[in-house]
Amino acid sequence: MSPLASYPYLEQARLFGIRLGLENIQAVLEDFGNPHLGYPVIHVAGTNGKGSVCAMLERIFRLHGFRSGLYTSPHLVDVRERIQVNGTPVPGRDLKQLLDTIEKREKRLKVSGRVSGALTYFEILTIAAFLYFSQKKVDLAVLEVGMGGRFDATNVVRPEVSVITTISYDHQQYLGSTLEKIAFEKAGIIKKNVPCVCGVRNPEALQVIRKKCREEGAPLVLAFGKGRRFIVKQEGCGEVFLYRTDCDSYEFRPSLPGRHQGENAAVAITVSEVLKESGWRLSREKIIQGLESTSWPGRLEIFSSFPVVVLDGCHNEAGAMAVNRFWKKNFIRPAILVFGVMKDKEIEKIARWLFPLASRVILTRPSLERAAGPLDIAARVTEYRGRYFLEDDVPSALKLALALSGGQEPVLVAGSLFLVGEARKFLQSQVRKG
């Protein structure tokens, strides 16, 4: 049964696919009284790292006693994960009521001609999040852009801070084939006179963001710019990060593993400092505590230690590079790799970083129409053919991986976040059985 079976309105909306544009969502929100304008917002875009930065910021705000909303995508196991208040997903009953309300409003607005076509899956959930945060009277909300930025459904807000984490290749069929074009789409979240915190280092992409900030009169704060130092220190088996700014110095060991999470933490610190300058009362100690206690499953998550099972939704080349760096630093033995991605991804480039980590590769397919089949992947990445096993579904792939491991070899589940979500659901069921 589909995980959306309890929400038929959402299930139907998923059939309509992706449509970029703001006209429909603006019309619906206006009819609801613009709930998204009733609380402060931090708006986060970027190719990689935006979900982790959102999770870190939400945790920091919650530790300071703020009632915080968090909207992210995609979810791993349950769609309710996308909409959270104070770290708790929206209850199923509340989500059902919200969806029923939105469905009725959409039908009425279609009759009047104010909405054309059908609301998309992402638009519906974005509206539900805005309404839920308004109902729960959040002190602020942290919003993750779904894709791009300029025409993303979340780009109807006027944020306290706009954030762009990184720029690399992903979703080229929608965002463009060059880093400059991708940066242009993501820079679409930059608003007039609103500070923009940027973790981007690529010169071509950064030039586009600078230009947009000048046009909008938006102060640009570079997380890795002049006057800021990001230092990695090795302590025991792990890494400790030192981040120095013009205002303060922060030494921390993020709860989320990997050097890239240290860099994401530096972006979150920079956002916190910008907010402090505008009057938000945030302490250095609680900022660090937030970074060191953030939970964000499916991102280099060590799910179990016997056997070692690591989960990561590295759905593009930059993410795969981060996994490669992490694995080589932390593991001596090669992995048994369970791999699955969507058809539209640059499979060859992702495989280039992941497959050399593995002694054996199990190709599988998440249960989505747009997922690549095991044979499709094998045909596109031929140089590792002698190491392949093909499994039609994720549970079968996990069972084989665990059997091959014998409790000795580490298992790496990497690729699509949908793969990681299905793997996590299966592994949790096995834990309950055991």
C-alpha positions as CSV (number, residue, x, y, z in Angstrom):
1,M,0.0,0.0,0.0
2,S,1.3,3.5,-0.8
3,P,2.6,5.5,2.2
4,L,0.2,8.2,1.0
5,A,-2.9,6.0,1.0
6,S,-4.1,7.9,4.1
7,Y,-4.0,11.1,2.1
8,P,-5.7,10.5,-1.2
9,Y,-5.5,14.2,-2.1
10,L,-1.7,14.1,-1.9
11,E,-1.6,10.7,-3.7
12,Q,-3.5,12.2,-6.6
13,A,-1.4,15.3,-6.7
14,R,1.8,13.3,-7.1
15,L,0.6,12.2,-10.5
16,F,0.8,15.8,-11.8
17,G,4.6,15.9,-11.4
18,I,6.6,19.1,-11.0
19,R,5.5,22.5,-12.2
20,L,7.6,25.6,-11.3
21,G,5.8,28.9,-10.7
22,L,4.2,30.9,-8.0
23,E,0.8,32.1,-9.3
24,N,-1.3,29.2,-7.9
25,I,0.3,29.1,-4.5
26,Q,0.1,32.9,-4.1
27,A,-3.6,32.8,-5.0
28,V,-4.4,30.1,-2.4
29,L,-2.3,31.7,0.3
30,E,-4.0,35.0,-0.3
31,D,-7.4,33.4,0.1
32,F,-6.2,32.0,3.4
33,G,-5.2,35.4,4.6
34,N,-1.4,35.0,3.8
35,P,-0.5,32.9,6.9
36,H,3.1,32.7,5.7
37,L,3.6,36.4,6.5
38,G,2.6,36.1,10.1
39,Y,5.9,34.9,11.5
40,P,9.6,35.4,10.8
41,V,11.2,33.0,8.4
42,I,14.7,31.7,7.5
43,H,14.7,30.6,3.9
44,V,17.4,28.1,2.9
45,A,18.4,27.1,-0.7
46,G,21.4,25.3,-2.1
47,T,22.4,22.1,-4.0
48,N,23.7,20.2,-1.0
49,G,23.6,21.0,2.7
50,K,20.4,22.9,2.9
51,G,18.5,20.3,4.8
52,S,21.3,19.9,7.3
53,V,21.6,23.7,7.8
54,C,17.9,23.9,8.3
55,A,18.0,21.1,11.0
56,M,20.9,22.8,12.7
57,L,19.2,26.2,12.8
58,E,15.9,24.8,14.0
59,R,17.8,23.0,16.9
60,I,19.6,26.2,17.8
61,F,16.4,28.2,18.0
62,R,14.6,25.5,20.0
63,L,17.4,25.4,22.5
64,H,16.9,29.2,23.0
65,G,13.3,28.6,23.9
66,F,11.8,29.7,20.6
67,R,8.7,27.8,19.3
68,S,10.2,26.7,16.0
69,G,8.7,25.4,12.7
70,L,10.7,23.3,10.3
71,Y,9.7,22.5,6.7
72,T,12.0,20.2,4.7
73,S,11.9,17.8,1.8
74,P,11.9,15.0,0.9
75,H,10.8,12.8,3.8
76,L,12.5,9.5,4.5
77,V,9.7,7.3,5.8
78,D,6.6,9.4,6.7
79,V,5.4,12.5,4.9
80,R,4.6,14.1,8.3
81,E,8.4,14.4,8.8
82,R,8.4,17.4,6.4
83,I,6.3,19.6,8.7
84,Q,7.5,19.9,12.3
85,V,7.0,22.2,15.3
86,N,9.5,22.0,18.1
87,G,11.0,18.9,16.6
88,T,7.7,17.0,16.5
89,P,6.1,16.0,13.1
90,V,2.6,17.2,12.4
91,P,0.1,14.6,13.8
92,G,-1.6,12.6,11.1
93,R,-5.0,13.8,12.1
94,D,-3.9,17.5,11.9
95,L,-2.3,16.9,8.5
96,K,-5.5,15.2,7.2
97,Q,-7.6,18.2,8.3
98,L,-5.2,20.6,6.7
99,L,-5.3,18.7,3.4
100,D,-9.1,18.5,3.5
101,T,-9.2,22.3,4.0
102,I,-6.8,23.0,1.1
103,E,-8.6,20.6,-1.2
104,K,-11.9,22.4,-0.7
105,R,-10.2,25.8,-1.1
106,E,-8.5,24.7,-4.3
107,K,-11.8,23.5,-5.8
108,R,-13.5,26.8,-5.0
109,L,-10.6,28.9,-6.5
110,K,-10.6,26.8,-9.6
111,V,-14.3,27.6,-10.2
112,S,-13.6,31.3,-9.8
113,G,-10.6,31.1,-12.2
114,R,-8.0,32.2,-9.6
115,V,-6.2,28.8,-9.7
116,S,-5.4,27.2,-13.1
117,G,-4.7,23.5,-13.4
118,A,-4.1,21.5,-10.2
119,L,-1.9,22.3,-7.2
120,T,1.2,20.1,-7.2
121,Y,2.2,17.8,-4.4
122,F,4.9,20.2,-3.2
123,E,2.6,23.2,-3.4
124,I,0.0,21.4,-1.3
125,L,2.5,20.5,1.4
126,T,4.0,24.0,1.4
127,I,0.6,25.5,2.0
128,A,-0.1,22.9,4.7
129,A,3.1,23.9,6.5
130,F,2.4,27.6,6.4
131,L,-1.1,27.0,7.8
132,Y,0.2,24.7,10.5
133,F,2.9,27.1,11.6
134,S,0.3,29.8,11.8
135,Q,-2.1,27.6,13.9
136,K,0.7,26.7,16.3
137,K,1.9,30.3,16.6
138,V,5.5,29.6,15.9
139,D,8.1,32.2,16.9
140,L,9.9,31.5,13.6
141,A,10.0,29.0,10.8
142,V,13.0,27.5,8.9
143,L,12.1,26.6,5.3
144,E,14.1,24.4,2.9
145,V,13.7,25.2,-0.7
146,G,12.4,22.2,-2.7
147,M,14.3,22.8,-5.9
148,G,16.0,25.8,-7.3
149,G,14.6,28.9,-5.7
150,R,13.2,31.5,-8.1
151,F,10.1,29.5,-8.9
152,D,10.0,27.2,-5.9
153,A,6.7,27.2,-4.0
154,T,8.5,28.4,-0.8
155,N,9.6,31.6,-2.5
156,V,6.5,33.5,-1.5
157,V,8.0,34.5,1.9
158,R,9.9,37.6,3.0
159,P,12.6,36.1,5.2
160,E,14.7,37.6,8.0
161,V,17.7,36.0,6.2
162,S,18.1,34.2,2.9
163,V,20.6,31.4,2.9
164,I,22.4,29.7,-0.1
165,T,24.6,26.8,1.1
166,T,26.3,25.4,-1.9
167,I,26.1,25.4,-5.7
168,S,26.8,22.2,-7.7
169,Y,25.2,20.2,-10.5
170,D,21.7,18.8,-9.9
171,H,18.3,19.0,-11.5
172,Q,19.9,20.4,-14.7
173,Q,16.7,19.7,-16.8
174,Y,14.9,22.3,-14.6
175,L,17.7,24.7,-13.4
176,G,20.1,24.8,-16.3
177,S,23.3,23.1,-17.5
178,T,25.9,25.5,-16.0
179,L,26.8,26.5,-12.5
180,E,26.0,30.1,-13.4
181,K,22.4,29.2,-14.5
182,I,21.9,27.0,-11.4
183,A,23.2,29.9,-9.2
184,F,20.8,32.3,-11.0
185,E,17.8,30.1,-10.1
186,K,18.9,29.7,-6.5
187,A,19.7,33.4,-6.1
188,G,16.0,34.0,-6.9
189,I,15.3,33.7,-3.1
190,I,17.3,36.8,-2.4
191,K,14.9,39.6,-1.4
192,K,15.3,43.4,-1.4
193,N,17.3,44.6,1.6
194,V,17.2,41.2,3.2
195,P,20.7,39.8,4.3
196,C,21.9,36.8,2.3
197,V,24.3,34.3,4.0
198,C,26.2,32.3,1.4
199,G,28.4,29.3,1.8
200,V,29.2,29.1,-1.9
201,R,32.9,29.0,-2.9
202,N,32.7,28.5,-6.7
203,P,33.8,31.8,-8.3
204,E,31.4,31.6,-11.2
205,A,28.4,30.8,-9.1
206,L,29.4,33.4,-6.5
207,Q,29.6,36.1,-9.1
208,V,26.0,35.5,-10.0
209,I,24.9,35.7,-6.3
210,R,26.9,38.9,-5.8
211,K,25.2,40.5,-8.8
212,K,21.8,39.6,-7.5
213,C,22.6,40.9,-4.0
214,R,23.7,44.3,-5.5
215,E,20.5,44.5,-7.6
216,E,18.3,43.9,-4.5
217,G,20.4,45.9,-2.1
218,A,20.8,42.7,0.0
219,P,23.8,42.6,2.3
220,L,25.9,39.6,1.3
221,V,27.6,37.7,4.2
222,L,30.1,35.1,3.0
223,A,30.5,32.2,5.5
224,F,34.0,31.5,4.1
225,G,34.9,35.1,3.1
226,K,37.4,37.6,4.4
227,G,37.7,37.8,8.2
228,R,36.5,34.3,8.7
229,R,38.6,31.2,9.2
230,F,37.4,27.6,9.1
231,I,39.9,25.1,10.6
232,V,39.7,21.3,10.8
233,K,41.5,19.7,13.7
234,Q,42.0,15.9,14.2
235,E,41.2,14.7,17.7
236,G,41.3,11.0,18.4
237,C,39.1,9.2,15.9
238,G,37.1,12.3,14.9
239,E,37.3,15.9,13.7
240,V,36.9,19.0,15.7
241,F,36.1,22.3,13.9
242,L,37.2,25.8,14.8
243,Y,35.3,28.6,13.1
244,R,36.5,32.2,13.7
245,T,34.5,35.2,12.7
246,D,34.8,39.0,13.3
247,C,32.5,38.6,16.2
248,D,33.5,35.4,18.0
249,S,35.3,32.0,17.9
250,Y,33.5,28.7,17.9
251,E,35.0,25.2,18.6
252,F,32.6,22.4,18.0
253,R,32.2,18.7,17.0
254,P,28.9,18.4,15.1
255,S,26.6,15.5,15.8
256,L,26.4,15.0,12.0
257,P,29.6,13.4,10.7
258,G,31.8,14.5,7.9
259,R,33.8,17.6,7.0
260,H,31.0,18.9,4.9
261,Q,28.8,19.0,8.1
262,G,31.4,21.2,9.7
263,E,31.1,23.5,6.8
264,N,27.3,23.4,7.0
265,A,27.7,24.3,10.7
266,A,29.8,27.3,9.8
267,V,26.9,28.5,7.6
268,A,24.4,28.0,10.5
269,I,26.7,30.0,12.8
270,T,26.9,32.8,10.3
271,V,23.1,32.9,10.0
272,S,22.9,33.0,13.8
273,E,25.3,36.0,14.0
274,V,23.4,37.9,11.4
275,L,20.2,37.4,13.4
276,K,22.0,38.5,16.6
277,E,22.9,41.8,14.8
278,S,19.3,42.4,14.1
279,G,18.2,41.9,17.7
280,W,17.7,38.1,18.2
281,R,19.1,37.0,21.5
282,L,21.3,34.0,20.7
283,S,24.2,32.8,22.8
284,R,27.4,31.3,21.6
285,E,27.1,28.4,24.1
286,K,23.6,27.4,22.8
287,I,24.6,27.8,19.2
288,I,27.4,25.3,19.8
289,Q,25.1,23.0,21.8
290,G,22.7,23.1,18.9
291,L,25.3,22.0,16.4
292,E,26.4,19.2,18.6
293,S,22.9,17.8,19.2
294,T,21.2,18.1,15.8
295,S,19.6,15.0,14.5
296,W,19.2,14.6,10.7
297,P,18.7,10.9,9.7
298,G,19.9,9.6,6.4
299,R,22.9,11.8,6.1
300,L,26.0,9.7,6.8
301,E,23.9,8.1,9.5
302,I,25.5,5.2,11.2
303,F,22.3,3.2,11.7
304,S,23.9,0.2,13.4
305,S,27.4,-0.9,14.6
306,F,27.0,-4.7,14.2
307,P,27.2,-5.0,11.4
308,V,28.1,-1.4,10.5
309,V,25.3,0.1,8.3
310,V,25.8,3.6,7.0
311,L,22.9,5.4,5.2
312,D,23.4,8.5,3.0
313,G,21.2,10.2,0.5
314,C,24.0,11.4,-1.8
315,H,21.8,12.0,-4.9
316,N,24.4,14.0,-6.9
317,E,28.2,14.0,-7.5
318,A,29.0,16.5,-4.8
319,G,27.2,14.4,-2.2
320,A,29.0,11.2,-3.5
321,M,32.3,12.9,-3.1
322,A,31.5,13.7,0.5
323,V,30.7,10.1,1.2
324,N,33.9,9.0,-0.5
325,R,36.0,11.3,1.7
326,F,34.1,10.2,4.8
327,W,34.5,6.5,4.1
328,K,38.2,6.6,3.3
329,K,38.8,8.6,6.5
330,N,36.8,6.3,8.8
331,F,36.8,2.8,7.4
332,I,39.6,0.4,6.4
333,R,37.5,-2.3,4.9
334,P,35.6,-1.9,1.6
335,A,31.8,-1.7,1.7
336,I,29.1,-3.8,0.5
337,L,27.3,-1.0,-1.4
338,V,23.5,-0.9,-1.9
339,F,22.8,1.6,-4.6
340,G,19.7,3.1,-6.2
341,V,18.9,6.5,-7.8
342,M,16.4,8.3,-10.0
343,K,16.6,8.0,-13.8
344,D,17.4,11.7,-14.3
345,K,20.5,11.7,-12.1
346,E,24.1,11.7,-13.4
347,I,24.5,8.0,-12.5
348,E,28.0,7.7,-14.0
349,K,29.4,10.6,-12.0
350,I,27.8,9.5,-8.7
351,A,29.1,5.9,-9.3
352,R,32.6,7.2,-9.9
353,W,32.9,8.2,-6.2
354,L,30.8,5.4,-4.6
355,F,31.6,2.2,-6.5
356,P,35.4,2.2,-5.8
357,L,34.5,2.0,-2.1
358,A,32.9,-1.4,-2.5
359,S,33.9,-5.0,-2.8
360,R,30.4,-5.8,-4.1
361,V,27.6,-3.6,-5.4
362,I,23.9,-4.4,-5.1
363,L,21.9,-2.4,-7.6
364,T,18.3,-1.9,-6.6
365,R,15.3,0.3,-7.2
366,P,13.2,2.4,-4.8
367,S,9.5,2.0,-5.3
368,L,9.0,5.1,-7.4
369,E,8.1,5.4,-11.1
370,R,11.1,7.7,-11.9
371,A,13.6,5.4,-10.2
372,A,16.2,3.8,-12.4
373,G,16.0,0.0,-12.6
374,P,19.0,-2.2,-11.6
375,L,19.6,-3.2,-15.3
376,D,19.5,0.4,-16.4
377,I,22.2,1.3,-13.9
378,A,24.3,-1.7,-14.8
379,A,24.1,-0.7,-18.5
380,R,25.3,2.9,-17.7
381,V,28.1,1.9,-15.4
382,T,29.8,-1.1,-17.0
383,E,33.3,-1.1,-15.5
384,Y,32.2,-2.7,-12.3
385,R,30.0,-5.3,-13.9
386,G,31.8,-8.3,-12.3
387,R,30.9,-7.0,-8.8
388,Y,27.1,-6.5,-9.4
389,F,24.2,-8.1,-7.8
390,L,20.7,-7.1,-9.1
391,E,17.7,-6.9,-6.7
392,D,14.3,-5.6,-7.8
393,D,13.4,-4.0,-4.5
394,V,15.1,-2.4,-1.5
395,P,14.2,-5.0,1.2
396,S,15.6,-7.8,-1.0
397,A,18.8,-5.7,-1.5
398,L,19.2,-5.1,2.2
399,K,18.7,-8.8,3.0
400,L,21.3,-9.8,0.5
401,A,23.7,-7.1,1.8
402,L,23.4,-8.3,5.4
403,A,23.8,-11.9,4.4
404,L,27.0,-11.1,2.4
405,S,28.3,-9.0,5.3
406,G,28.0,-11.8,7.8
407,G,28.3,-9.2,10.5
408,Q,31.9,-8.5,9.4
409,E,31.9,-6.2,6.3
410,P,30.4,-2.8,6.6
411,V,27.2,-2.0,4.5
412,L,26.8,1.3,2.8
413,V,23.4,2.3,1.5
414,A,23.8,5.3,-0.7
415,G,22.1,7.2,-3.6
416,S,18.6,8.5,-3.6
417,L,17.0,9.7,-0.3
418,F,14.0,7.6,-1.4
419,L,16.4,4.6,-1.3
420,V,17.6,5.6,2.1
421,G,14.0,6.1,3.4
422,E,12.9,2.6,2.3
423,A,16.1,1.1,3.7
424,R,15.6,2.8,7.0
425,K,12.0,1.6,7.2
426,F,13.1,-2.0,6.5
427,L,16.0,-1.9,9.0
428,Q,13.8,-0.5,11.7
429,S,11.3,-3.3,11.1
430,Q,14.2,-5.8,11.5
431,V,15.2,-4.2,14.8
432,R,11.6,-4.5,16.1
433,K,11.5,-8.2,15.1
434,G,14.8,-8.8,16.8
